[in-house]
Amino acid sequence: MNDTPQLGIGIGWRPEIADTVEALSGVDWVEAVAENLCPGHLPDSLVRLRERGVTVVPHGVSLGLGGADRPDARRLADLAERAEALGSPLVTEHIAFVRAGGALTASPVLEAGHLLPVPRTRDALRVLCENIRIAQDSLPVPLAVENIAALIRWPDEEMSEGQFLAELVGRTGVRLLIDVANLHTNQVNRGEDPAKALDELPVEAIAYVHVAGGTERDGVWHDTHAHPVTAPVLDILAELRARVAPPGVLLERDDDFPPAAELAGELTTIRETITAAAAVASPRPRKGAGARGAEEREAGDTDAARGRLALSEAALLSSLVAGTPVPEGFDPRRLRVQSRALAAKRAGVVAKVAPELPEILGEGFRPAFLAYAAHTPMRAGYRRDALDFAESLLIEGRPEDSAARRRLTLWWRERAASRPPRRATRLIRVARAALVGR
């Protein structure tokens, strides 16, 4: 793919570290979360970076290309608009599903609030390929898709990660965004060999590479993007560089931001790792990527595959966010870990989009939210989630402190309605929530 742009070394741009990113030396490009940008009112920091010639790539997180439904036209248009506003040479998204249910399953739509792995099956691959072709046709610049970190394994998978990605590239020509931290996560959590994945996937299709930190708890690796990059992740980066010179490498950090000197040090370590690996790299024979793609492109009934995938993804997500039974073949213990991780993610994001809630509730915010999330799926994004959470507390007559309850009532009224719901409305909503949770 000779037209892949050469990006260099970059860092994830976040509002919390905007000034730091601008001041860092040797940053060739940045990546910004697409959903956090308004094309008509770009942050001043990104405008200044663009004026200096720094490339900005929008990174989508909500498209759900691995879901059973076709990509939402509005979301695709929004992503395209951001790419054009930023003058970006490409856009990126994830090989993941983020919602399930709806018309294909005749059930309520459930939101995960995070990226979940698709099964590496022929059905999922057929659906993903069609979804990516739809996205490619809707975007003004090339699309690259990212491998994700996984806490759970689907039963009866038919391909390894490298095989799945090779088939995907062979059938669609899509570029890859390879996250080496996610390869490490899948090594710890799923026993998958990152070197084997790198040998199997078409490295010449790589648009750029992510590097990020995480932490291990109770034998499970959590891809937090809030910890320093570890040596095993850098080792995988070196393994990748021994096979191909990636057009770009980017450091991701989403939370618990360290001082500027520490970020600069991590960027230096990444550069040194690439340089050292390049010095000892030797050409390696490449296998043909996705050799069966042309034969299977039109084979089978994609609509039937969508129906089967919709049922399996809805069953999994319902178990994770609504407490329904664990689908057959999944590890119940690992699903509990994933469920807690999703709830913790929700709590953290709600605290950011509605910072008044932790202020009003104090130390009681997090346990109260986790208790709420255990039986209440997210229904329309994080801002709606914050309102639903506050409403649930008011329905229960909480918080117990009357002054805090008055503050919460005022906060809710200003954003949702003129007064808290009456008893009849409360009963209807409780009944509706119970039906969703079945």
Secondary structure as UniProt FT lines:
FT   TURN            2..3
FT   STRAND          8..13
FT   HELIX           15..17
FT   HELIX           18..23
FT   TURN            25..26
FT   STRAND          29..33
FT   HELIX           34..36
FT   HELIX           39..41
FT   HELIX           44..51
FT   TURN            52..53
FT   STRAND          55..59
FT   TURN            65..66
FT   HELIX           73..86
FT   STRAND          91..94
FT   STRAND          97..102
FT   TURN            103..106
FT   STRAND          107..116
FT   HELIX           122..138
FT   STRAND          143..146
FT   TURN            155..156
FT   HELIX           161..172
FT   STRAND          175..179
FT   HELIX           180..190
FT   HELIX           194..200
FT   HELIX           203..205
FT   STRAND          206..211
FT   STRAND          215..217
FT   TURN            218..219
FT   STRAND          220..222
FT   HELIX           231..243
FT   STRAND          248..251
FT   HELIX           260..280
FT   TURN            289..292
FT   HELIX           293..296
FT   TURN            297..298
FT   HELIX           302..322
FT   TURN            328..329
FT   HELIX           332..353
FT   HELIX           356..361
FT   HELIX           362..364
FT   HELIX           365..373
FT   TURN            374..375
FT   HELIX           382..395
FT   TURN            396..397
FT   HELIX           402..415
FT   HELIX           423..436
//
